Amino acid sequence: MAEQPFTDDEYAFLRHVRFGELPLAVRPDQRVELTEVESRSERPEPLDDPVHWNLRHAG
């Protein structure tokens, strides 16, 4: 039977040299940044024009 060219420790060293270390794991609460905002105080007047209604609602 053929002898392995490297031991497990040598393979581990070669992987470390080639790929380096993995970055630290990111916790789920760090993945998304939440920002509190105030509610919109000014809303545009609704348009009764059928052309605008069709454009907005793809009618």
Protein Blocks (a to p, Z undefined) as FASTA:
>chain_A
ZZdfbdfklmmmmmmmmnopadddddfklmpccddddddfbdcdddfbfklmmmmnoZZ
